Amino acid sequence: MKNKTQYYKALSANRGQHNEIDLGEQLGLDEQETQAILALLLSENKIKYERKGVCNYSLMKTVKK
């Protein structure tokens, strides 16, 4: 899913400056698409619900082996 990857990269670069819906709108996504992408990223354990600045989601930290 192209939009998911694009959104994930934008969320990573966001650093809590924009809320998750505004971030999606900047990428041309509507609120429903953004919510669907957030649900996918949550289910994949790539993000977690944690307020960071004005954004309610942050990236999960990964441990490299």
C-alpha positions as CSV (number, residue, x, y, z in Angstrom):
1,M,0.0,0.0,0.0
2,K,1.7,3.1,-1.3
3,N,-0.1,5.5,0.9
4,K,0.7,3.6,4.1
5,T,4.4,3.8,3.3
6,Q,4.2,7.4,2.4
7,Y,2.2,8.2,5.6
8,Y,4.7,6.2,7.8
9,K,7.6,8.2,6.4
10,A,5.8,11.5,6.9
11,L,4.9,10.5,10.5
12,S,8.5,9.7,11.2
13,A,9.6,13.1,9.9
14,N,6.7,14.9,11.6
15,R,8.2,14.8,15.1
16,G,4.8,15.8,16.7
17,Q,4.4,19.1,14.8
18,H,1.1,18.2,13.1
19,N,-1.8,16.0,14.3
20,E,-2.3,12.8,12.5
21,I,-5.3,13.9,10.5
22,D,-3.6,17.1,9.3
23,L,-0.6,15.1,8.3
24,G,-2.8,12.8,6.2
25,E,-4.4,15.8,4.5
26,Q,-1.0,17.2,3.6
27,L,-0.5,14.0,1.7
28,G,-3.8,14.2,-0.1
29,L,-5.6,11.7,2.1
30,D,-9.1,12.1,3.6
31,E,-9.8,11.4,7.2
32,Q,-11.1,7.9,6.5
33,E,-8.0,6.9,4.6
34,T,-5.8,8.3,7.3
35,Q,-7.7,6.4,10.0
36,A,-7.5,3.1,8.0
37,I,-3.7,3.6,7.6
38,L,-3.3,4.3,11.3
39,A,-5.3,1.1,12.1
40,L,-3.0,-0.9,9.8
41,L,0.2,0.6,11.3
42,L,-1.1,-0.1,14.8
43,S,-1.9,-3.7,14.0
44,E,1.6,-4.1,12.5
45,N,3.1,-2.7,15.7
46,K,4.9,0.1,13.7
47,I,3.2,2.9,15.7
48,K,1.7,3.3,19.1
49,Y,-0.9,5.6,20.6
50,E,1.2,8.0,22.5
51,R,0.9,11.8,22.5
52,K,4.0,13.4,21.0
53,G,3.5,17.2,20.6
54,V,0.1,17.6,18.9
55,C,0.2,14.2,17.3
56,N,-1.4,11.2,19.1
57,Y,0.8,8.6,17.6
58,S,4.5,7.9,17.6
59,L,6.7,5.3,16.0
60,M,7.5,2.1,17.9
61,K,11.2,1.7,18.7
62,T,12.8,-1.3,17.1
63,V,15.7,-3.2,18.5
64,K,18.4,-4.1,15.9
65,K,20.1,-7.4,16.4
